Amino acid sequence: MAIRVTVWGENVHEQTSKVVAGIYPEGMHQAIAGALNRAGGVTATTATLQEPEHGLTEARLAQTDVLIWWGHAAHGEVSDAVVDRVCHAVWSGMGAIFLHSAHFSKPFKRLMGSPCNLTWREAGERERIWLTSRNHPIAAGLPDHFELEHEEMYGEPFGVPEPLETVFISWFQGGEVFRSGLTWRRGAGNVFYFRPGHETYPTYHDPNVQRVILNAVTWAHNPAARLQDPGAAPNVPVDKAPEPITERGPRLHGDGDGGFR
Ligand code: ZN
């Protein structure tokens, strides 16, 4: 069965900048989805900020194996209800890939629980992306390093929790370096951050970048059934303990109480 991908695009720069619209006439989200669909094994569709519920209804997320997120200018316009829904889906087992400026998106910050800040410069620098985990599935079929002639610089320190794995690091012409491909697990969901993709450069037309995203989709896909209630915190009664015990001492909570949140 093909992996079902939803590519979420903020779709603002494409409408407001002639430069961006020239590079991505149908939007970055369509360019990313198109490359995935041409690769095979994946059925990629798109959703945008402007759609009702940003195109991310409960039903849509239930049919999404991996969500790809690109946002930049309108992070604050993403509804908190949708952010809750996306995080719940990740904790339940949906894969999530955050691209470039999605480091400051609400769902990414929520999933990381940290500032997700970095240094940056928009000067069209060459980026050299080095593979740091040669046998990692996200790096399959890629050379030891590849270059993007024009990219925005993102530099360390990157304010994210220590990742499970670092798959790529980037060097920039100006001298900075950055951990540009990082993985985490959040609940039952696999999360990948991939740095390149500034909107004024043709990054998502690059074959190596397209390969990374395709590999990341395959890696992030969790074929197990979704957890129904990933936030459950059951109060286990004394008589349901795995070993027999006798209750002792005072207690605050009654049998079956839900506990404080
Ligand atoms: Zn950018």
py3Dmol code that shows the C-alpha trace and the ligand (Angstrom):
import py3Dmol

protein = """\
ATOM      1  CA  MET A   1       0.000   0.000   0.000  1.00  0.00           C
ATOM      2  CA  ALA A   2       1.245   3.429  -0.901  1.00  0.00           C
ATOM      3  CA  ILE A   3       2.229   5.699   1.987  1.00  0.00           C
ATOM      4  CA  ARG A   4      -0.336   8.490   2.290  1.00  0.00           C
ATOM      5  CA  VAL A   5       1.370  11.864   2.612  1.00  0.00           C
ATOM      6  CA  THR A   6      -0.218  15.251   3.207  1.00  0.00           C
ATOM      7  CA  VAL A   7       2.045  18.158   2.275  1.00  0.00           C
ATOM      8  CA  TRP A   8       0.916  21.191   4.247  1.00  0.00           C
ATOM      9  CA  GLY A   9       1.910  24.540   2.795  1.00  0.00           C
ATOM     10  CA  GLU A  10       1.374  27.919   4.347  1.00  0.00           C
ATOM     11  CA  ASN A  11       1.021  29.226   0.775  1.00  0.00           C
ATOM     12  CA  VAL A  12       1.594  32.884   1.619  1.00  0.00           C
ATOM     13  CA  HIS A  13       4.863  33.828  -0.102  1.00  0.00           C
ATOM     14  CA  GLU A  14       3.656  32.177  -3.309  1.00  0.00           C
ATOM     15  CA  GLN A  15       0.741  34.635  -3.332  1.00  0.00           C
ATOM     16  CA  THR A  16       2.659  37.733  -2.263  1.00  0.00           C
ATOM     17  CA  SER A  17       6.086  37.443  -3.930  1.00  0.00           C
ATOM     18  CA  LYS A  18       6.664  37.342  -7.697  1.00  0.00           C
ATOM     19  CA  VAL A  19      10.053  35.744  -7.083  1.00  0.00           C
ATOM     20  CA  VAL A  20       8.570  32.853  -5.123  1.00  0.00           C
ATOM     21  CA  ALA A  21       5.644  32.449  -7.533  1.00  0.00           C
ATOM     22  CA  GLY A  22       8.135  32.319 -10.409  1.00  0.00           C
ATOM     23  CA  ILE A  23      10.040  29.420  -8.847  1.00  0.00           C
ATOM     24  CA  TYR A  24       6.937  27.613  -7.568  1.00  0.00           C
ATOM     25  CA  PRO A  25       4.009  28.583  -9.825  1.00  0.00           C
ATOM     26  CA  GLU A  26       1.750  26.016  -8.132  1.00  0.00           C
ATOM     27  CA  GLY A  27       3.205  26.543  -4.678  1.00  0.00           C
ATOM     28  CA  MET A  28       5.984  24.815  -2.770  1.00  0.00           C
ATOM     29  CA  HIS A  29       3.521  22.280  -1.392  1.00  0.00           C
ATOM     30  CA  GLN A  30       2.583  21.192  -4.940  1.00  0.00           C
ATOM     31  CA  ALA A  31       6.230  20.971  -5.982  1.00  0.00           C
ATOM     32  CA  ILE A  32       7.017  18.734  -3.005  1.00  0.00           C
ATOM     33  CA  ALA A  33       3.910  16.584  -3.509  1.00  0.00           C
ATOM     34  CA  GLY A  34       4.568  16.285  -7.240  1.00  0.00           C
ATOM     35  CA  ALA A  35       8.104  15.000  -6.698  1.00  0.00           C
ATOM     36  CA  LEU A  36       6.847  12.433  -4.179  1.00  0.00           C
ATOM     37  CA  ASN A  37       4.114  11.212  -6.514  1.00  0.00           C
ATOM     38  CA  ARG A  38       6.547  10.862  -9.423  1.00  0.00           C
ATOM     39  CA  ALA A  39       8.829   8.745  -7.241  1.00  0.00           C
ATOM     40  CA  GLY A  40       6.150   6.082  -6.658  1.00  0.00           C
ATOM     41  CA  GLY A  41       5.187   4.200  -3.510  1.00  0.00           C
ATOM     42  CA  VAL A  42       3.680   7.375  -2.109  1.00  0.00           C
ATOM     43  CA  THR A  43       0.344   9.102  -2.613  1.00  0.00           C
ATOM     44  CA  ALA A  44       0.914  12.756  -1.777  1.00  0.00           C
ATOM     45  CA  THR A  45      -1.845  15.348  -1.557  1.00  0.00           C
ATOM     46  CA  THR A  46      -1.720  18.913  -0.273  1.00  0.00           C
ATOM     47  CA  ALA A  47      -3.420  21.118   2.296  1.00  0.00           C
ATOM     48  CA  THR A  48      -2.980  24.831   2.927  1.00  0.00           C
ATOM     49  CA  LEU A  49      -3.479  27.416   5.628  1.00  0.00           C
ATOM     50  CA  GLN A  50      -6.293  29.059   3.666  1.00  0.00           C
ATOM     51  CA  GLU A  51      -8.561  25.990   3.623  1.00  0.00           C
ATOM     52  CA  PRO A  52     -11.191  25.473   6.345  1.00  0.00           C
ATOM     53  CA  GLU A  53      -9.393  24.060   9.412  1.00  0.00           C
ATOM     54  CA  HIS A  54      -6.235  24.594   7.307  1.00  0.00           C
ATOM     55  CA  GLY A  55      -7.176  21.421   5.426  1.00  0.00           C
ATOM     56  CA  LEU A  56      -6.278  19.326   8.476  1.00  0.00           C
ATOM     57  CA  THR A  57      -9.546  17.911   9.785  1.00  0.00           C
ATOM     58  CA  GLU A  58      -9.635  14.891  12.091  1.00  0.00           C
ATOM     59  CA  ALA A  59     -10.664  12.773   9.113  1.00  0.00           C
ATOM     60  CA  ARG A  60      -7.804  14.072   6.976  1.00  0.00           C
ATOM     61  CA  LEU A  61      -5.202  13.384   9.656  1.00  0.00           C
ATOM     62  CA  ALA A  62      -6.649   9.908  10.211  1.00  0.00           C
ATOM     63  CA  GLN A  63      -5.923   9.237   6.518  1.00  0.00           C
ATOM     64  CA  THR A  64      -2.416  10.718   6.677  1.00  0.00           C
ATOM     65  CA  ASP A  65       0.536   8.430   7.348  1.00  0.00           C
ATOM     66  CA  VAL A  66       3.090  11.236   7.148  1.00  0.00           C
ATOM     67  CA  LEU A  67       2.482  14.983   7.375  1.00  0.00           C
ATOM     68  CA  ILE A  68       5.009  17.371   5.803  1.00  0.00           C
ATOM     69  CA  TRP A  69       4.914  20.965   7.089  1.00  0.00           C
ATOM     70  CA  TRP A  70       6.255  24.149   5.500  1.00  0.00           C
ATOM     71  CA  GLY A  71       5.430  27.470   7.154  1.00  0.00           C
ATOM     72  CA  HIS A  72       7.151  30.827   7.615  1.00  0.00           C
ATOM     73  CA  ALA A  73       5.274  34.125   7.512  1.00  0.00           C
ATOM     74  CA  ALA A  74       2.012  33.006   9.102  1.00  0.00           C
ATOM     75  CA  HIS A  75       2.917  30.630  11.951  1.00  0.00           C
ATOM     76  CA  GLY A  76       0.705  32.736  14.238  1.00  0.00           C
ATOM     77  CA  GLU A  77      -2.343  32.279  12.003  1.00  0.00           C
ATOM     78  CA  VAL A  78      -2.398  28.515  12.524  1.00  0.00           C
ATOM     79  CA  SER A  79      -5.260  27.726  14.883  1.00  0.00           C
ATOM     80  CA  ASP A  80      -4.362  26.213  18.230  1.00  0.00           C
ATOM     81  CA  ALA A  81      -7.111  23.613  17.789  1.00  0.00           C
ATOM     82  CA  VAL A  82      -5.384  22.365  14.634  1.00  0.00           C
ATOM     83  CA  VAL A  83      -2.019  22.355  16.407  1.00  0.00           C
ATOM     84  CA  ASP A  84      -3.533  20.214  19.201  1.00  0.00           C
ATOM     85  CA  ARG A  85      -4.933  17.873  16.571  1.00  0.00           C
ATOM     86  CA  VAL A  86      -1.624  17.546  14.718  1.00  0.00           C
ATOM     87  CA  CYS A  87       0.350  16.869  17.921  1.00  0.00           C
ATOM     88  CA  HIS A  88      -2.217  14.301  19.033  1.00  0.00           C
ATOM     89  CA  ALA A  89      -1.896  12.553  15.664  1.00  0.00           C
ATOM     90  CA  VAL A  90       1.916  12.485  15.998  1.00  0.00           C
ATOM     91  CA  TRP A  91       1.729  11.067  19.527  1.00  0.00           C
ATOM     92  CA  SER A  92      -0.691   8.468  18.151  1.00  0.00           C
ATOM     93  CA  GLY A  93       1.759   7.373  15.450  1.00  0.00           C
ATOM     94  CA  MET A  94       1.542   9.754  12.469  1.00  0.00           C
ATOM     95  CA  GLY A  95       4.935  10.630  11.002  1.00  0.00           C
ATOM     96  CA  ALA A  96       5.853  14.320  10.713  1.00  0.00           C
ATOM     97  CA  ILE A  97       8.484  16.087   8.643  1.00  0.00           C
ATOM     98  CA  PHE A  98       9.182  19.757   9.287  1.00  0.00           C
ATOM     99  CA  LEU A  99      10.962  21.683   6.555  1.00  0.00           C
ATOM    100  CA  HIS A 100      13.164  24.762   6.784  1.00  0.00           C
ATOM    101  CA  SER A 101      11.377  27.678   8.511  1.00  0.00           C
ATOM    102  CA  ALA A 102       8.891  25.244  10.071  1.00  0.00           C
ATOM    103  CA  HIS A 103      11.395  25.186  12.942  1.00  0.00           C
ATOM    104  CA  PHE A 104       9.278  28.037  14.353  1.00  0.00           C
ATOM    105  CA  SER A 105       5.910  26.495  13.482  1.00  0.00           C
ATOM    106  CA  LYS A 106       3.520  25.916  16.367  1.00  0.00           C
ATOM    107  CA  PRO A 107       3.358  22.111  16.060  1.00  0.00           C
ATOM    108  CA  PHE A 108       7.150  21.760  15.865  1.00  0.00           C
ATOM    109  CA  LYS A 109       7.721  23.996  18.895  1.00  0.00           C
ATOM    110  CA  ARG A 110       5.040  22.094  20.814  1.00  0.00           C
ATOM    111  CA  LEU A 111       6.572  18.719  19.928  1.00  0.00           C
ATOM    112  CA  MET A 112      10.089  19.882  20.811  1.00  0.00           C
ATOM    113  CA  GLY A 113       9.174  21.791  23.959  1.00  0.00           C
ATOM    114  CA  SER A 114      12.074  24.180  23.443  1.00  0.00           C
ATOM    115  CA  PRO A 115      12.657  27.566  21.750  1.00  0.00           C
ATOM    116  CA  CYS A 116      13.805  26.030  18.401  1.00  0.00           C
ATOM    117  CA  ASN A 117      15.816  29.201  17.716  1.00  0.00           C
ATOM    118  CA  LEU A 118      18.854  29.524  15.476  1.00  0.00           C
ATOM    119  CA  THR A 119      21.038  32.114  13.753  1.00  0.00           C
ATOM    120  CA  TRP A 120      20.309  33.026  10.144  1.00  0.00           C
ATOM    121  CA  ARG A 121      21.279  35.163   7.163  1.00  0.00           C
ATOM    122  CA  GLU A 122      19.608  35.599   3.789  1.00  0.00           C
ATOM    123  CA  ALA A 123      22.547  36.030   1.411  1.00  0.00           C
ATOM    124  CA  GLY A 124      22.236  33.269  -1.202  1.00  0.00           C
ATOM    125  CA  GLU A 125      25.187  31.334   0.170  1.00  0.00           C
ATOM    126  CA  ARG A 126      26.362  27.927  -0.979  1.00  0.00           C
ATOM    127  CA  GLU A 127      25.268  25.189   1.419  1.00  0.00           C
ATOM    128  CA  ARG A 128      27.232  21.956   1.575  1.00  0.00           C
ATOM    129  CA  ILE A 129      25.243  19.194   3.210  1.00  0.00           C
ATOM    130  CA  TRP A 130      27.289  16.399   4.743  1.00  0.00           C
ATOM    131  CA  LEU A 131      25.962  12.989   5.564  1.00  0.00           C
ATOM    132  CA  THR A 132      26.797  12.098   9.164  1.00  0.00           C
ATOM    133  CA  SER A 133      25.002   8.754   9.333  1.00  0.00           C
ATOM    134  CA  ARG A 134      25.870   6.943   6.120  1.00  0.00           C
ATOM    135  CA  ASN A 135      23.655   3.908   6.662  1.00  0.00           C
ATOM    136  CA  HIS A 136      20.649   5.830   7.882  1.00  0.00           C
ATOM    137  CA  PRO A 137      17.533   5.142   5.748  1.00  0.00           C
ATOM    138  CA  ILE A 138      16.992   8.882   5.272  1.00  0.00           C
ATOM    139  CA  ALA A 139      20.417   9.072   3.614  1.00  0.00           C
ATOM    140  CA  ALA A 140      19.899   6.095   1.275  1.00  0.00           C
ATOM    141  CA  GLY A 141      21.162   6.684  -2.254  1.00  0.00           C
ATOM    142  CA  LEU A 142      22.760  10.018  -1.452  1.00  0.00           C
ATOM    143  CA  PRO A 143      26.380  11.010  -1.998  1.00  0.00           C
ATOM    144  CA  ASP A 144      28.629  11.688   1.018  1.00  0.00           C
ATOM    145  CA  HIS A 145      27.889  15.352   0.493  1.00  0.00           C
ATOM    146  CA  PHE A 146      25.939  17.528  -1.900  1.00  0.00           C
ATOM    147  CA  GLU A 147      25.617  21.248  -2.475  1.00  0.00           C
ATOM    148  CA  LEU A 148      22.869  23.788  -2.943  1.00  0.00           C
ATOM    149  CA  GLU A 149      24.315  26.805  -4.728  1.00  0.00           C
ATOM    150  CA  HIS A 150      21.942  29.333  -3.164  1.00  0.00           C
ATOM    151  CA  GLU A 151      20.448  28.961   0.272  1.00  0.00           C
ATOM    152  CA  GLU A 152      19.637  30.914   3.370  1.00  0.00           C
ATOM    153  CA  MET A 153      22.139  30.307   6.189  1.00  0.00           C
ATOM    154  CA  TYR A 154      20.912  28.676   9.387  1.00  0.00           C
ATOM    155  CA  GLY A 155      23.570  28.407  12.067  1.00  0.00           C
ATOM    156  CA  GLU A 156      24.097  26.782  15.440  1.00  0.00           C
ATOM    157  CA  PRO A 157      23.177  26.809  18.199  1.00  0.00           C
ATOM    158  CA  PHE A 158      19.868  25.244  17.176  1.00  0.00           C
ATOM    159  CA  GLY A 159      17.569  25.338  20.213  1.00  0.00           C
ATOM    160  CA  VAL A 160      16.100  21.858  19.976  1.00  0.00           C
ATOM    161  CA  PRO A 161      16.380  18.862  22.314  1.00  0.00           C
ATOM    162  CA  GLU A 162      19.223  16.459  21.597  1.00  0.00           C
ATOM    163  CA  PRO A 163      17.952  14.365  18.651  1.00  0.00           C
ATOM    164  CA  LEU A 164      17.753  10.598  18.361  1.00  0.00           C
ATOM    165  CA  GLU A 165      20.034  10.792  15.341  1.00  0.00           C
ATOM    166  CA  THR A 166      21.811  13.449  13.351  1.00  0.00           C
ATOM    167  CA  VAL A 167      21.618  12.484   9.676  1.00  0.00           C
ATOM    168  CA  PHE A 168      23.072  15.620   8.049  1.00  0.00           C
ATOM    169  CA  ILE A 169      25.089  18.652   8.969  1.00  0.00           C
ATOM    170  CA  SER A 170      25.449  21.710   6.762  1.00  0.00           C
ATOM    171  CA  TRP A 171      28.331  24.048   6.111  1.00  0.00           C
ATOM    172  CA  PHE A 172      27.692  27.501   4.691  1.00  0.00           C
ATOM    173  CA  GLN A 173      29.933  29.742   2.629  1.00  0.00           C
ATOM    174  CA  GLY A 174      30.064  32.292   5.417  1.00  0.00           C
ATOM    175  CA  GLY A 175      31.536  29.689   7.774  1.00  0.00           C
ATOM    176  CA  GLU A 176      28.614  28.664   9.977  1.00  0.00           C
ATOM    177  CA  VAL A 177      27.531  25.056  10.467  1.00  0.00           C
ATOM    178  CA  PHE A 178      24.134  23.602  11.340  1.00  0.00           C
ATOM    179  CA  ARG A 179      22.613  20.221  12.196  1.00  0.00           C
ATOM    180  CA  SER A 180      20.374  20.107   9.159  1.00  0.00           C
ATOM    181  CA  GLY A 181      18.796  16.640   9.379  1.00  0.00           C
ATOM    182  CA  LEU A 182      17.584  15.504  12.805  1.00  0.00           C
ATOM    183  CA  THR A 183      15.236  12.781  14.046  1.00  0.00           C
ATOM    184  CA  TRP A 184      13.136  12.421  17.178  1.00  0.00           C
ATOM    185  CA  ARG A 185      10.375  10.152  18.406  1.00  0.00           C
ATOM    186  CA  ARG A 186       7.402  11.804  20.074  1.00  0.00           C
ATOM    187  CA  GLY A 187       4.935   9.309  21.535  1.00  0.00           C
ATOM    188  CA  ALA A 188       4.480   6.739  18.759  1.00  0.00           C
ATOM    189  CA  GLY A 189       5.322   9.250  16.028  1.00  0.00           C
ATOM    190  CA  ASN A 190       8.565   9.659  14.114  1.00  0.00           C
ATOM    191  CA  VAL A 191       9.631  13.275  13.576  1.00  0.00           C
ATOM    192  CA  PHE A 192      12.255  14.558  11.135  1.00  0.00           C
ATOM    193  CA  TYR A 193      13.497  18.104  10.641  1.00  0.00           C
ATOM    194  CA  PHE A 194      15.210  18.982   7.357  1.00  0.00           C
ATOM    195  CA  ARG A 195      16.735  22.427   7.017  1.00  0.00           C
ATOM    196  CA  PRO A 196      16.935  23.450   3.320  1.00  0.00           C
ATOM    197  CA  GLY A 197      14.042  25.126   1.536  1.00  0.00           C
ATOM    198  CA  HIS A 198      14.155  28.906   1.624  1.00  0.00           C
ATOM    199  CA  GLU A 199      11.300  30.153  -0.545  1.00  0.00           C
ATOM    200  CA  THR A 200      13.310  32.415  -2.861  1.00  0.00           C
ATOM    201  CA  TYR A 201      15.544  29.556  -4.084  1.00  0.00           C
ATOM    202  CA  PRO A 202      14.614  26.481  -6.163  1.00  0.00           C
ATOM    203  CA  THR A 203      15.604  24.050  -3.396  1.00  0.00           C
ATOM    204  CA  TYR A 204      12.608  21.721  -3.720  1.00  0.00           C
ATOM    205  CA  HIS A 205      13.423  21.136  -7.403  1.00  0.00           C
ATOM    206  CA  ASP A 206      16.822  19.692  -6.415  1.00  0.00           C
ATOM    207  CA  PRO A 207      16.983  15.885  -6.934  1.00  0.00           C
ATOM    208  CA  ASN A 208      19.020  15.267  -3.770  1.00  0.00           C
ATOM    209  CA  VAL A 209      16.584  17.295  -1.662  1.00  0.00           C
ATOM    210  CA  GLN A 210      13.681  15.407  -3.225  1.00  0.00           C
ATOM    211  CA  ARG A 211      15.444  12.141  -2.391  1.00  0.00           C
ATOM    212  CA  VAL A 212      15.901  13.148   1.250  1.00  0.00           C
ATOM    213  CA  ILE A 213      12.194  14.005   1.575  1.00  0.00           C
ATOM    214  CA  LEU A 214      11.137  10.728  -0.074  1.00  0.00           C
ATOM    215  CA  ASN A 215      13.485   8.735   2.185  1.00  0.00           C
ATOM    216  CA  ALA A 216      12.220  10.635   5.209  1.00  0.00           C
ATOM    217  CA  VAL A 217       8.618   9.783   4.326  1.00  0.00           C
ATOM    218  CA  THR A 218       9.485   6.089   4.236  1.00  0.00           C
ATOM    219  CA  TRP A 219      11.399   6.372   7.517  1.00  0.00           C
ATOM    220  CA  ALA A 220       8.689   8.366   9.305  1.00  0.00           C
ATOM    221  CA  HIS A 221       5.852   6.054   8.285  1.00  0.00           C
ATOM    222  CA  ASN A 222       4.710   3.970  11.261  1.00  0.00           C
ATOM    223  CA  PRO A 223       2.569   1.125   9.861  1.00  0.00           C
ATOM    224  CA  ALA A 224       1.224   0.119  13.294  1.00  0.00           C
ATOM    225  CA  ALA A 225      -2.356   1.015  14.191  1.00  0.00           C
ATOM    226  CA  ARG A 226      -2.667   4.478  15.722  1.00  0.00           C
ATOM    227  CA  LEU A 227      -2.848   4.712  19.488  1.00  0.00           C
ATOM    228  CA  GLN A 228      -6.388   5.756  20.350  1.00  0.00           C
ATOM    229  CA  ASP A 229      -5.527   7.778  23.451  1.00  0.00           C
ATOM    230  CA  PRO A 230      -1.803   8.537  23.549  1.00  0.00           C
ATOM    231  CA  GLY A 231      -2.250  10.925  26.481  1.00  0.00           C
ATOM    232  CA  ALA A 232      -4.042   8.431  28.729  1.00  0.00           C
ATOM    233  CA  ALA A 233      -2.810   8.355  32.349  1.00  0.00           C
ATOM    234  CA  PRO A 234      -4.824   5.570  34.018  1.00  0.00           C
ATOM    235  CA  ASN A 235      -5.139   5.287  37.798  1.00  0.00           C
ATOM    236  CA  VAL A 236      -4.551   1.540  38.305  1.00  0.00           C
ATOM    237  CA  PRO A 237      -6.553   0.147  41.245  1.00  0.00           C
ATOM    238  CA  VAL A 238      -4.816  -1.870  43.954  1.00  0.00           C
ATOM    239  CA  ASP A 239      -6.584  -5.061  42.896  1.00  0.00           C
ATOM    240  CA  LYS A 240      -5.381  -4.638  39.296  1.00  0.00           C
ATOM    241  CA  ALA A 241      -1.672  -4.417  40.205  1.00  0.00           C
ATOM    242  CA  PRO A 242       0.387  -7.094  38.389  1.00  0.00           C
ATOM    243  CA  GLU A 243       1.508  -8.468  41.781  1.00  0.00           C
ATOM    244  CA  PRO A 244      -0.779  -8.756  44.838  1.00  0.00           C
ATOM    245  CA  ILE A 245      -0.320  -5.837  47.253  1.00  0.00           C
ATOM    246  CA  THR A 246      -2.042  -4.540  50.374  1.00  0.00           C
ATOM    247  CA  GLU A 247      -2.903  -0.879  50.395  1.00  0.00           C
ATOM    248  CA  ARG A 248      -1.232   1.109  53.179  1.00  0.00           C
ATOM    249  CA  GLY A 249      -0.778   4.725  54.210  1.00  0.00           C
ATOM    250  CA  PRO A 250      -3.021   7.687  53.518  1.00  0.00           C
ATOM    251  CA  ARG A 251      -4.079   8.730  50.048  1.00  0.00           C
ATOM    252  CA  LEU A 252      -5.528  11.727  48.293  1.00  0.00           C
ATOM    253  CA  HIS A 253      -7.134  10.110  45.237  1.00  0.00           C
ATOM    254  CA  GLY A 254     -10.172   7.845  45.194  1.00  0.00           C
ATOM    255  CA  ASP A 255     -10.440   4.664  43.158  1.00  0.00           C
ATOM    256  CA  GLY A 256     -10.841   5.498  39.494  1.00  0.00           C
ATOM    257  CA  ASP A 257     -10.060   9.214  39.901  1.00  0.00           C
ATOM    258  CA  GLY A 258      -8.679  10.742  36.740  1.00  0.00           C
ATOM    259  CA  GLY A 259      -5.906  12.698  38.439  1.00  0.00           C
ATOM    260  CA  PHE A 260      -4.992  16.322  37.922  1.00  0.00           C
ATOM    261  CA  ARG A 261      -3.776  17.737  34.597  1.00  0.00           C
TER     262      ARG A 261
END
"""
ligand_1 = """\
1
ZN
Zn 13.983 30.856 4.838
"""
view = py3Dmol.view(width=600, height=400)
view.addModel(protein, "pdb")
view.setStyle({"model": 0}, {"cartoon": {"style": "trace"}})
view.addModel(ligand_1, "xyz")
view.setStyle({"model": 1}, {"stick": {}})
view.zoomTo()
view.show()
